[in-house]
Structures are given as structure tokens and as C-alpha cells.
Amino acid sequence: MSEAVVPFKAPVGTHDVLAPTSALWEGLVAIFAQSAYRYGFSLVMTPLFEDVGVFLRGIGEQSDVFRKEMYVFEDRGERRYALRPEGTASVVRAFIQHQPTTPWKAWYVTPAFRYERPQAGRYRQHYQLGVEVLGTDDPAVDVEVIALASGFYQAIGLRKVRLLINSMGHDVCRGAYVTLLSAHFKVNETQLCDEHREIWRENPLRVLDCKRDPCVEVTSRGPMLIDHLCDDCRAHFDKVIKGLVSLGIDSTLSPRLVRGFDYYTRTTFEFVADALDGAQNAIGGGGRYDKLAEELGGKPTSGIGFGSGVERLLLARAAEKVDDELLRRSLDLFVIDTTGDDAATVLVEQLRVAGFATDRAYDQRSMKAQMKVADKSGARLALLLGPDEIAAGEVTIRDLRSKDFEQTQQRVALSEIVSTVANLLTK
Ligand code: HAM
């Protein structure tokens, strides 16, 4: 079918989400909110745009996202703002501004904007579900945050997910390691990829994040941070691994995992979905950022969190062929009214107030047309109100999943409708 000619479309790398797909989004967000609630998190909402300095100092000037992907603009008051490319820096900015009691545990669902080359699983606007904990560096929190993510992936039906983990150390051990790594790159400079041959000096750690073969080859022969951690960072990492083992969560040490932002310290992790294509298979990632609050002008405050891309979660579910019904909340009831009488309006309201997800047809369309809409609506039961029913003070109930509804349909007194429907829906 040729595409309709319309004057405006959603910008490149963005998408509209409509039903029935939007029901899956709703399901994912609801399950995430429920998980976060169980783990003691409360919702945080921050503006979609921030002073560009929040990201410059937050995610780091040298990060790929800051250098190549930010949406920066000047408003009419000549202030320089940026659309948020990720959630963490804004949440930490809000933490510093409002000084909530610590440990502060916040979750969010937010769009994030990155000027990427659009492809499946990589968009210019994507959505993240995430959590952040500020005010403790207890390794038990690292374990808790990872357990939340891992349990969430299970709850949405994903089975082929692996957890990769590493430690980025702290200033002192990382400083010494960067010196070693720089010496390695100096000797092997000509063998790095075109981009990093030029700029590896600006931030040698970024080369570890490069997926191109020449950089992978050079770094795999070089020193790894995990072998050069100071005693404190090593002890922290060991406690995290021990905690994960005690919860039965498998992880794989991934020494090249440095993640894309400059704020990470100590624990870093990523969840990859094996059912997805390698380049876009990270469905979630996060880690500690014990220096970020200071970078943004706050008091020294430890932090840790993760973010997970909604679009990638749905792609991973589709690739694993997980049943969509697990996420979809469908309508319970559909009211068909051929009389145009207020009785239908009253009945629909009564059912909604009683807690049933109920929809109806409008405009007094024919019985056949209304039945078609009812069938498409995904509702379990259709409730029919015709002149006969109104005269008798009754409703006809039809099971929309039943093939021989003529046989199975039943008439029920209006006064008994709520209890009868409640009963039928549990069957
Ligand atoms: P991130 O790894 O950049 O981390 O993004 C988190 C997740 O968002 C990724 O694992 C991926 O699922 C999804 N994602 C990222 N970029 C795109 C894109 N262009 N299109 C589609 N999905 C994408 C962060 O953003 C950190 N703030 C996570 C964090 C929280 N670290 C500590 N706390």
C-alpha cells in the first residue's frame, strides 16, 4: 500500500506510539512502577530541558553523547539549554537543589534525546525507565539496584538476558590505571581506529568503549582496570559480586565495560538481550557515580542507578516471542446500545465506577456495526441494551470469546449486572 501523503510526519528517528502498541508501553511502565515501589523508590519528575552545563559537567564534555548527540538551543532569554540525553544528571541536579533526606531513592520514566544515526533500536528520541539512589555507597545498594533491574526483565517475560559487570574504580586507582593505558596507546597509536588515533589522549578510557575492530584489538592486549583497583574499590566490587551470588543473579565480568558517560565510578553494569542484534542489544545499563553530585556543585554524595530503553525492551520481547498478553490490559466490557436511551449512559457509568474497564459505541449505529467494534475492542463481554431489554429492566450478556454466543448469551436483571459480570470475568 502506498503511504498517505501528509504534510508533516514525526521527525526522523522519532515515532508515534498508538494503540495497540501503546498498551504494551502502559504495561511495561506499570510493571516498572510496581517494581520500583516494592523496592522503596518514589517517582521523580524533572524538566525535559536543563542548563547545558548540567550535561557538560554531568555526562562529561568528552563523552560521545555530549560531543556529537546533544540537542542544544538558546531560548528567547538567551539562555543555553539542552534537551536531556539521559536521566541521571537531571535527577542529581534536582537532588542538589532540593536536598531530600538520604538515602534518596527515585524512579523515573522519561524521553531522552540523542542525535543518533537512526536504526532499529537506536532513535533520536527514546524512552527510559530508570532509578537512582543518592546518599549511600553501601554495596548492598548496588546489589539492590541490579536485582530490581533483573527482576523487572523477568517480570516482563525476558529470559535471554545477560548481566555484564565491571568496576571503574575511584580517582586514585583509576588515575594510575589511565597512565598505564595511555602508555599502551602511545606505543600502539597507529593501530587504533581513525577516530581514536586522533583523540585518544583526551580521554583514553573512551577507547575501551569503542566497538571498532582496531580499538578492540589494541585494548584487548592492554591493561584492564579491574586488575588495577585499589584495595577499597576491589573490596567494594567483591561485596557486590558476593551479594549478587547470594540472590542467585548470574553476572559476567566484562573488563572493557566503561559505559558512555564520564560520571561512572566503581560498579558499572549492562544488561544485554541475546535475542537482539549485537550493536543495539543493551536493554539497560548503569552504575555508580560517586563524584557526580560534586561535579554539579553539590556536597560529596555517592550515587548509583540504571536506565533501560523502553523501545529496546519491546524489541527484545518481540525477538524472544514473549506473549504480549502479559503486558496488555484489555477492556472488560463493551456496551452495545440500539435505543439511544440514557439507560446505556447510566449503565456504562455504573460499570466504570464499579471498576470494570468499559467502552461503548456511539451515534446509535446498527447492531451489526456496534458488534464489529465490540469484537475489535478486545473486551471479554458485550452487554446489549435493546428496546426489549430496556422494557424488561434487563441486559443481554454475550461472551465475545465464545463462538456460539447465541447459545451462551444470557439475560440478567439490571440490578444484578455488577455481580454477574464480576463472576463471569473470573471464569
Ligand atoms: P545508557 O546506557 O546511555 O545509560 O542508556 C540506558 C538505556 O537506554 C540503554 O541501555 C538502551 O536500552 C537505551 N538507549 C540509549 N540510547 C538509546 C537510543 N538512542 N535509542 C534507543 N534506546 C536507547 C544512561 O542513559 C544512564 N543515565 C543510565 C544510568 C542511570 N546510569 C546511572 N543511572
Residues whose N, C-alpha, C, O or C-beta is under 5 A from the ligand:
A	BS01	HAM	E86 G87 T88 R114 E116 G121 R122 Y123 H126 V131 A282 I283 G284 G285 G286 G287 I304 G305 F306 G307 S308 G309 R312
